[in-house]
Amino acid sequence: MKKLITLIINSLFCGYVATLCLISLIEFYSWEDKILAIIIIVGSVYIIAFIANRFLPTNIHLMGGVLDLLSGPLLIAGALACFAFLEPWPIKIIGTFVWILIMLYFPSHINVDKD
């Protein structure tokens, strides 16, 4: 039960981070402001996660959670981008295949629990 609560908190927390980053990318006009806002958001989230990890029975993993939330949209957008921007047809197919492999296997290698 405690692990389920931690997973729910992790999903909500990572959704909050992704939403704040997307809102800051849309609302700010210059790239300097956008980058500064994302740095502040991620820094404050890591501080909050560090404090929350002291009280929760299992740790919150931010990067793994954010990649889990964004893996579906990134998989679709990346495959469409490969078809839209790569010019010769063999490169489009190879690029799409490589993108799908990266998106399916990369998140599993980021947060490998050492428990």
C-alpha positions as CSV (number, residue, x, y, z in Angstrom):
1,M,0.0,0.0,0.0
2,K,2.8,2.4,0.8
3,K,4.4,1.7,-2.6
4,L,1.2,2.5,-4.3
5,I,0.9,5.8,-2.5
6,T,4.4,6.7,-3.6
7,L,3.7,5.8,-7.2
8,I,0.6,8.0,-7.2
9,I,2.5,10.9,-5.6
10,N,5.3,10.4,-8.1
11,S,2.9,10.5,-11.1
12,L,1.1,13.6,-9.8
13,F,4.4,15.3,-9.1
14,C,5.9,14.5,-12.5
15,G,2.7,15.6,-14.2
16,Y,2.9,18.9,-12.3
17,V,6.5,19.4,-13.4
18,A,5.6,18.6,-17.1
19,T,2.6,21.0,-17.0
20,L,4.6,23.8,-15.4
21,C,7.4,23.5,-18.0
22,L,4.9,23.4,-20.9
23,I,3.1,26.5,-19.5
24,S,6.4,28.4,-19.1
25,L,7.4,27.5,-22.7
26,I,4.1,28.9,-24.0
27,E,3.8,32.0,-21.8
28,F,7.3,33.5,-22.0
29,Y,8.5,35.2,-25.2
30,S,12.3,35.1,-25.1
31,W,14.4,32.0,-24.8
32,E,16.3,33.4,-21.9
33,D,13.1,33.7,-19.9
34,K,12.0,30.2,-20.9
35,I,15.2,28.6,-19.9
36,L,15.4,30.5,-16.6
37,A,11.8,29.4,-15.8
38,I,12.5,25.8,-16.5
39,I,15.7,25.9,-14.4
40,I,13.8,27.4,-11.5
41,I,11.0,24.8,-11.8
42,V,13.3,21.8,-12.0
43,G,15.5,23.1,-9.2
44,S,12.6,23.7,-6.9
45,V,11.1,20.3,-7.7
46,Y,14.4,18.6,-6.9
47,I,14.4,20.4,-3.5
48,I,10.8,19.4,-2.8
49,A,11.6,15.8,-3.9
50,F,14.6,15.7,-1.6
51,I,12.5,16.8,1.3
52,A,9.7,14.4,0.4
53,N,12.1,11.4,0.1
54,R,13.0,11.8,3.8
55,F,9.4,11.1,4.8
56,L,8.2,8.6,2.2
57,P,9.0,4.9,2.5
58,T,10.3,4.7,-1.1
59,N,12.0,7.4,-3.1
60,I,10.5,9.6,-5.8
61,H,12.4,9.4,-9.1
62,L,11.7,12.6,-11.1
63,M,13.4,11.9,-14.4
64,G,12.0,8.4,-14.8
65,G,8.5,9.7,-14.0
66,V,8.6,12.6,-16.4
67,L,9.9,10.3,-19.1
68,D,7.2,7.8,-18.4
69,L,4.5,10.5,-18.7
70,L,6.0,12.0,-21.9
71,S,7.1,8.8,-23.6
72,G,3.7,8.3,-25.4
73,P,3.5,11.8,-26.9
74,L,7.2,11.8,-27.7
75,L,7.0,8.5,-29.5
76,I,4.2,9.7,-31.8
77,A,5.7,13.2,-32.3
78,G,9.2,11.8,-33.0
79,A,7.9,9.3,-35.6
80,L,5.9,12.0,-37.3
81,A,8.9,14.3,-37.3
82,C,11.1,11.6,-38.9
83,F,8.6,11.3,-41.7
84,A,8.3,15.1,-42.1
85,F,11.9,16.2,-41.9
86,L,14.1,13.4,-43.2
87,E,14.3,13.5,-47.0
88,P,15.1,10.2,-48.7
89,W,12.6,7.4,-47.9
90,P,15.1,4.9,-46.5
91,I,16.4,7.4,-44.0
92,K,12.8,8.1,-42.9
93,I,12.1,4.5,-42.2
94,I,15.5,4.0,-40.4
95,G,15.0,7.2,-38.4
96,T,11.5,6.2,-37.3
97,F,12.8,2.7,-36.3
98,V,15.7,4.1,-34.3
99,W,13.4,6.7,-32.6
100,I,10.9,4.0,-31.6
101,L,13.8,1.8,-30.2
102,I,15.2,4.8,-28.3
103,M,11.8,5.7,-26.8
104,L,11.0,2.1,-25.8
105,Y,14.3,1.2,-24.2
106,F,15.9,4.4,-23.0
107,P,13.5,5.2,-20.1
108,S,14.1,1.7,-18.7
109,H,17.8,2.4,-18.3
110,I,17.5,5.7,-16.6
111,N,16.1,4.7,-13.2
112,V,17.3,1.2,-12.5
113,D,16.6,0.6,-8.9
114,K,19.7,-0.6,-7.0
115,D,17.5,-1.9,-4.1
